[in-house]
Amino acid sequence: MKSVSVVIIGAGPAGLLLGQLLQTSGIETLILEQRSPDYVLGRIRAGVLEQGTVSLMRQAGCAERMDKEGLVHHGTALMVKGQMHRIDFQDLTGSSVLVYGQTEVTRDLMAARAACGAPTIYEAEDVSFSGLDTENPIVRYRKDRMEHQIRCDFIAGCDGFHGVSRRSIPANVLKTYERVYPFGWLGLLSDTPPVDDELIYINDRRGFALCSMRSHSRSRYYLQCGLDEKIEDWSDERFWDALQERLPATHQARLVRGPSIEKSIAPLRSFVAEPMRYGQLFLAGDAAHIVPPTGAKGLNLAASDVYYLWQGLKEFYHHRQTEGLDGYAVKALARVWKAERFSWWMTTMLHQFPDQPVFETKIQQAELAYLFSSRAAMTALAENYVGLPY
């Protein structure tokens, strides 16, 4: 039976980042991924990186293209009742964010792992664990009709919301907390210049909209939509028309239309699983928590999990200390719940809720009015958006 120090389940950005950080620290890893490399790279996701995530990419030796092509944003805009209000991150916090697509993050991490020769097994089927409560659990999987077993010290579950890792924690141990929102986001990706140099979050009576980008020539736009909407009912023309209606008058003429590269509808939810550790299994990223994308926290929250787990594993292998691993779940969850709060707050403040009572509507309006009139409130938004410290 083969042995390895750490088996990582999932070759998304969380698993790949953890793998690269561990490899650079001299810790042997194996990554198992259910899908093919093309499938992993085909997933269109977020593109706003906190400074902590940027720093981890640099420490992993994967930042050359990111530093060259990423777009530094010193602020963002919120549009309410046709008026633009800019939140100046640099002025309020002295920090910024970097716009660089999650697909590109994944591509860079894949390339770095291949370059250092660390193994990643794609299309690994029927992954399962045994002995999670022992010092040397076993990971089983099937590849090319052959059964394989690997003995390891630790398992990092970075396999997303639908993966096997969280499901492997006994039901009488696992607790989950969830909020499902009564709407989704209809997203469109196009090779067109963005409508503005920074992101624009729009609170409109017709529904929320977000104007984002991946580069100077590739845009990503979102519209709030009902959960019963069908993607085939949304032609490109219908999408562009709906987006233009929600844009401020100053930006309507700037909108450049073009054919969609990708179009999809995603439901919104808040979700947390506790604990994030069971025996020698550690959950990280979407395997443990989901946030609505309004606060740009999904990938960044996975990165902070990776940071805490990396530090704990380094302490164990370099100094045979277990304090970092023993404290992983507490540290990670403290930051998770703060990010959940911020993402929930941004979502409830900027979206139109079906059948919302007048009282809640008035509260939403008061929340926005206070935000734009208070430097302290704007600073709180900026601090959370650029990323709380690890």
N, C-alpha and C positions, 0 to 999 in steps of 0.2 A: 504493500500500500504506500502511495506517495505521501510525503509530508511537506507542509509549507507553514510559515509562521502565521500569515493572515490570509484568509480567503475573503475576497470582496465579491458580493453578489450585486451585479448590475454595473454596466459600462456606460452609464450616463455621466454627466459632469461630476456628480458627487463621488461616484465610485472611482472614476478616472483620476480626479484630483487627489483623493485620499491615496490611491495607489502610487501616484507619482511622488507625493510628499514622503510616503513611507520608503519608496525605493531610493530617493535621494538621501534618506536617513539610514540607509543600509539595512532595511528591514524587508525581507523577502515576501512578495505577495503574488497571489494568483487571482485574476478576475474572471468570473463566470457571467456570461450575458446570454439571455434567452433569445434575443433577436440577432439579426445580421448587422454588420457595420453600416450598410446603406440605410437600413431601417432606423438605426439610432441617429444617424446624421440627418435623416429626413424629418425628424420631429421639429416643428417650428415652435419655439418657445420665447422666453423673455430676452431682454437685451440691455438691462440697466444693471451695472455692477457697482456695488459699494466699494469703498476704499479697502475694506478688509478682504474682500474677494480679489481685488486687483493685487493686493500684497501677497496673497497666497499663490496666485498664478506666477508671480515673480519668484517667490521662494521655491516653487516647483520647477523653475527653469522653463516656463511656457509662456513668457510674456512678450517675446520679441515682436510678433505680428500684432498682438493686442496693443502694445505701446505705440506702434507705428500707425495702425489703422483706427483705433478706438477714438471716439469723439468725447472730449471732456465737456461736461455740462455743469455750469456754475449755478444753475437755477432751473425752475420750471414754472409754467403758467397755469393758473386755474381761471376758467372763464365761467362767469355766472351772470345771467340776465344780459348777455351780450357784452359784458365788460371783462377785460383781461386784468388779472391781478398776478404779478410776478412774485414768486418766492425766491429770494436771492440766497442760495446756499452759501456762497462764498462770504457774503457780508454777515450772515446770521451765524454761521458755524465755522468759517474758515476752511471749509472742505468742499468737495464736489463729488459727482458720480461720473462713471465712464459708460458710454453707450457702445456696446460690443455684443453682437448676437450670441445667444447660447449655443447655437449651431457651430459658430466659429470657436467658441471656448472648447466645445467637445472635439472639434477637428484638431485643434492645437494639442490638446491632451492626448488624443489618440496617436498623433505623430510622435510626441515625446516618448510615449510608452513603447512604441514600435522601435524608436531609435535606441533606447536603452536595452532592448531585448527582453523586457519583462513580459510574461505570458498573459494573454487574454484569450479565453476560449469563447467564441461566439456560437450562437445556436446550440447552447447547452440546455438540454431539455430535462424536465422532471427533476429539478433540483430539490433535494430534501436534506434534513439534518437529523443527526442523532447524537445523544450525549451532550446536549447543550449545558447541562449542569455538571459536567465533568471538566477536568483540566485540558482534555484533548478531544474535542468534538470531531465528528466525522461528517463530511459533506459528500453527498452522492449526487450524481447526475448522469445523463445519457447523451452520448454524442456519436453520430454515425452508427446508430444501432448497437453501440457498445456501452456497457455499464462501467462507471468509474467511481472510485472512492478516494477521498483525500483526507488525511488526518491533519489537524491544524491546532494552533493555540487559540485563535480568535476568529470570529466571523463578523464581518461588517455588512449589515443589510442595507444596501443602497439601491434597492431594486424597485423603488417607487410604490405608489399607493396600492397597486394590484399585485405586488410581488409576493413571494413565498415567505419572506423574512418575518414580517409582522404576524402573519397567519400562523407561524410556528411557535409563537408565545402562547402558553396555555390560556384558555378562555377565562379561567378563574383568577388569572394574574393580570391580564390586559384590561385596561379601561380606556374607552374612547369618548371623545367629546366632539360634537359636530353641529355646525350651523349651515343649512342649505339655503341659498338665496333664491328668490322667486324670479330669476332672470339669468341670462347668459351673456357672453360676449361673442359677437360676430366679428371675426378678424379677417382682414385682407392684406396680403403682401404684394407689393408691386415695385417694379423697377422704374420708379418715378422719384424726382427730388422731393424731400419732405416739405410740408407747408410752412414750417418754421424751423429755426435753428435749435429750439428746445422743445421738450414735450409740452403738449397742451392737454390738460384735463378739463372736460366740458360738462357742466351741469346744465342741462337744457330740459324744457318741459316735454320734449319728445323722447327724452332719454339721454343717458350718459354717452359720451364719445371720448376717445383718446386718439390724439395724433402723435405718433411715435416714428422712429426710424431705426434703420440698421446701419446706414452709411449716408453719405451725401447724395447718393443716387438710388437708394432703396428705402422705401417707406413701409411702415406697418401701421394700419389704422384699425380701430375697433368701434363698434356700435353696440349699445345695450339692445338686447332683443329678448323676446319671450322664449321660454323653454320649449314651447311647442313649434317654434319656427323650424323650417326645413331649408337646408343649404341650397337645394335646387331651386327654391323660390326666389333666391337672391342673385339676380344677374349682376354683373359688374356695374352696369348703368344704374340699376336701382340702388346699389350700395353707394356709389359716388353721389347720387342725388340726395340720399338721406344724410350723408356726411356733410355735404355742402350746406344743407338746411340748418345744421347744428353749429356750423362754424361762425365765428364773429364776422361781421361785415368786412372788417379789415383784412381777413384772410380768405374770403371766398374766392376772390380773383386770383389768389396765389395757388390754389389747389390745382395740381397737375394730375389729370386722369390718365389711366393706362390699364392694359389688361392685367388681371390678377395672376400672380404666380401660384398662390395658395390661398384658399378660402376655407374657413372652418368655423364651427360654433362650439364654444366651450361653456359648460355650466360653471357656476361659481359656488364654492363651498369653503368653510373654515373647518379644519379637522385637526385634532391632536390625539395621539396615542401615548399612554403612559403605562408602564415605564419604558424608557428607551434602551434599557438593558435587561436581558434575561440570561443569567449564566455567562457564557462566553460569547453571546450574541449581542451586538450593538446595532441599534437602528440609527440611520442618518438620512436626512433629506425627506423626500416625499413618502418614504416608507413609514415615517413617524408623524408627519404633519403636512397639511395643505393650507395655503392661504389664498384668498381671492387675489388676483393679479393687480388690483388697484394700487397697492403700495409698493409694487416691484420687489417683493421680498422672497419669492420662492427659491430661486437659485442662490440668493445671498444667504438665506437661512440654512440651506444645505451646506454652504461653505463654512459657516460658523460651526455647525455640527462637526464637519470634517476637521476643523482646526482643533476643537477640544479632543476629538478622538485621536488625532495625530499626536498631540502633545502627550496624552495618556499612554499611548503605545510606545512612544520614544522613551518616556520615563521607565516603562516596564523593561524594554529590551536593553537600554543603555545603562540603567542603574538598578534594575530589579525592584523598582518601587511601584506600588499599586494605587497610590493616592489619586493620581489623575484618572485612571480607569474607574476607580470606585466613585469618584465625584462627577464622572461624565454626565450621567443622566440629569443630575441636579443643575449643573451649569448650563447644559444645553437647553433644558426645559425652561429655565428662567428667562433665557433670551427668546425662546420660541413663543412663550406667552406674551411677551412684550411686542413681538412682531405680529402675532395674531391680533392683539388689541389695535395696533396701528392700522393694519390692513382692514379690519372690521370698521374702524372709524372712518377711514377714507372711503370705503364702499358705501356706508350708510349716509355719509355726508354728500356724496356726489351722484348717486343714482336716484331714479324715480321708482318708488316701490308701488306695485299694483294695490289699489284699494287702500292706500295709506290714509289714515285719519287726518283731519285738518290739524290736530294738535301736533302730530309728528312732523307734518310739513312745516309748521311754524317753528318748531324746534330746529329743524334742518336749516331753515333760513337764518335763524338766530345764530346757529353755530358758524355758518359761513360769514355772517356780518361781523361776529366777534373775531374770527380768524383774520380777516382783512383789516381790522382796526387795532389789532394788538401785536406789537413786536414780539412779546413773549409767546403768544400763540403761534405766530409764524416760525419762531425759533424752534418750538417743540415739533412742528411739522418737519422743518428742515433737518433737525437732529435725527429724527427717526428715519427720514428718507435717505440721507447719506449713509446711515448705518450706525447703530449703537456700538460701543466698544465691546470687544470680546472679553 
